């Protein structure tokens, strides 16, 4: 089931500016450009539009640095005309820069950031939720529950098309209540029904942004794209650095594990209770090390309060949301760093701020030793 051919009309400019990716926002943005006499050349160069470009750059950088999404909270005052213009045109500027890069990976990363931001915003937006949902789904029904949060129902055809792209038991049709062709998006995984539905809508937003950007890139000639070359160069440089930093850590040997990870694994294995920080760290670190959810779950199997269902659910949350493991200072504060100065020369390094750095350093060392021996 595709997106509605005729999305509901939206007359609220603040809403159109906040959700710049909405199909209805295209007309609003075009009008904004016309009314303010702004050409694309001005959007790229004019001094008076620097704030807009700068907001666009921030959105781009955030989507690159935080795969899990851009900060949904903006300090831009959308009740003012300038605020609305900044928000709407910064989205356009960021999209043009990404399209002008013709870099598929950068495009995918930006779209992931923007659609995650939309997911967060929408999940909190009681007032506008239905109209935005109706712009992306073929229908939505709200079941009001007295004294509690509403439960949303969506057409089975939308659910079936979108759910395979999301991991976790919640998203299997067999686990969803269904009635007369409608699927109940009950609260779950620590989220309200609205937040769960927003997660599903995120997939439609992503799909729609891919279509919009592909069309733009098809129409974009070299001369037009060259106007964005400075911004493209900067963002591609940053993106390459980030991709390098996120290179998957493969096949970490136990001797390479940082002491904090080793401690959490061995304490749980011995049936010692590990605090909340330690458990979240263990699961997130294990994910970053490339372990499967089943492998991560096995670390918890001797925990004194082990419950397979609860642990699987919590681990799934961490994997689905791509939690980043705690850094050294948080682990020290949470009493999860076992080393004292002098115990471990790598942990003593001034630059040692994160257990993933420890692991990378160990793996680099192994790699270099292998080269020397071969
Ligand atoms: S210094 Fe950092 S990497 Fe080393 S054990 Fe402590 S928390 Fe882990």
Boltz pocket constraint, residues with backbone or C-beta under 6 A from the ligand:
constraints:
  - pocket:
      binder: B
      contacts: [[A, 258], [A, 259], [A, 260], [A, 261], [A, 327], [A, 328], [A, 329], [A, 331], [A, 332], [A, 336], [A, 337], [A, 338], [A, 339], [A, 347], [A, 352], [A, 353], [A, 354], [A, 355], [A, 358]]
      max_distance: 6.0
